[in-house]
Amino acid sequence: MIDRLFKLLQGNAAAAPRLEDPRLSVAALLVEAGLMHHDFSAEERATTAALLTQRFELSPADAADLIARAEARVSRSAQYFPFTHSINESMTIDEKIEVVEMLWRIAYADGTLDPFEDQLIRQVGGLLHVPDRDRMFARKRVLEE
């Protein structure tokens, strides 16, 4: 453990943690939003598939595979950092705002906003360095549609 930390501090790329695939990271956060009230509903699953299909230009089968991989990855993780770190390293601020908007779409997919979903979006928005103002404008755009 100490050797690994020492190599990381020296800049040894092999010791650096591996970044998640940004598409998997986005999918994992969307799945996490859907699971906030312990039931990834059919509406939330369909919205997640549609968002991933559109954002990453995936086929429906590829989107379903990505969601399955994201569900497996979320079940093995107790934190958002691997996902948000990957997104921060690979996406622009506008793309990160788009991710926050996607999270709002999942939160409202079943017609109601759960307080835990709201908390997740606030927390993830902060981890993605999305200003509160942009997070709220993203919410407003979703509510106006």
DAVEN-V815235 format. One record per helix or strand. SS is the DSSP state (h for helix, s for strand). FROM is the first residue (numbers start at 1). TO is the last residue. If there is no record, write none. Layout:
SS	FROM	TO
SS	FROM	TO
This chain:
h	2	10
h	13	15
h	22	34
h	42	56
h	60	75
h	81	90
h	93	107
h	115	127
h	132	144
